[in-house]
């Protein structure tokens, strides 16, 4: 299969780095109309994820802990990431801080490249130092598999290290235990909670984070998490009915004195047992503000499902609640008495007094950022919607020819006759070709046409697959695959690189 490079330049063939594999992840499913910056996107590795052809047995990581994994943006900049879960041979979940996710329309969709297979790549500091989560106060993935209140801390991935302790019993009623493989993606924690004992005393299990000054959130912040209800008729009243399941709680009653703070939770619904679609937020203790879950959603609908719940305190004593990135029904903002800083612990999925969550909990976060609706919807989609990220077919990088095109611009301007100094290559069928251009070819006013400047974007690691020759394809954007790309003199063609 012949490829012809004409004009005054030299093509140098080399192999691409030392990584063995590359898989492109394109965010085709992003539905927002704004650009998201530094968005933590979930990247999933399973066998044949997205029909990519990836397989742990044949395309696995060079390092037993997957430390050789790297992510790059379209400009080939290395990206911060954190491994959430890694089960060798079955599953890897990584949170990648993506610099920009652009609206799909008018496009093109934003992408990142995952590369791995270089045995010399060791663990990068950004995988454990909280670099992915610099805009967050606390991030708890709830993927821990250790059990018992002493052994099983729930780790915070931010630099604040706000690790939470399982409170309550070690197992059974009133405990928090690992729910392996039962999370939205990967693992979660299961909150066992009921009152079914001889004297109706409350069995409660929850996660408690000791107070730290960084948890003084003020009155403008966001708190979010994933929750799935279980056993809704087991609760805190003497009839064993449903409870006020807490999502977040930072209030307390100590020696009959109320410590004001903030919290939000699920109401038990009418008659304590029939409906589970009313959510409540409040600042100072008391003064409940109730909203209804949108779209007819209900925690107790069968089959029971995960819901992403976000409460945003907006300042000025108001807040708003979102479910799966959609505002709760019947309101825009709600008045309340305001969030209050205090020194009591932060409880995740419960309180020290009563009303822990009953069911599953996954991926809880707190940030002082007020996120847009587009961000919150994408936060929901990146975990729950497989269409949010598209996985391209796996590429073997060790079979790629990397060509760097160099030229003497003064001689080009002299209009050397084609095919003078032409370089001819015969590539095997299905060879992967990566083309880059020396800096002299970039941003050269009056010498290289606008069609050629598109190569600046293409320079940075965009592999394409060769096909049949077709010299009649028109010039197209460098972001398109499967077309001819032209360099042109203002008067005469200087060079053609055909990639089809």
Secondary structure, DSSP 8 states (H G I E B T S, - for coil): -EEEE-SSEEEEEEE--S--EEEEEE-TT---SS-EEEEEEEEEE-TTGGG----HHHH--SSTT-TT-EEE-TT--B--EEEEEEETTTEEEEEEEEEEE--TTTS---EEEEEE--TT----GGGTSSGGGTT-SEEE-------STTT--B-B-STT---EEEESBSSSTTEEEEETT-SSSS-EEEEE-B--STT---B--EEEE---GGG--TTEEEEEEEEEE--TT--SSTT------EEEEEEEEETTEEEEEEEEEE---GGGTS---EEEEESSSS--EEEE-GGG--TTSSS---EEEEEEEEETTEEEEEETTEE-BT-S-EE-S-----SS-EEES--SSS----EEEEEEEEES----HHHHHHHHHHHH-GGGSEE---EEGGGEEEEEEEE-HHHHHTT--TTTT-EEEE--TT-EEEEEE-GGGSS-TTTS-HHHHTHHHHTTT--EE--S--TT--B--TT-SSEEEEEE-SSSEEEEEEE-
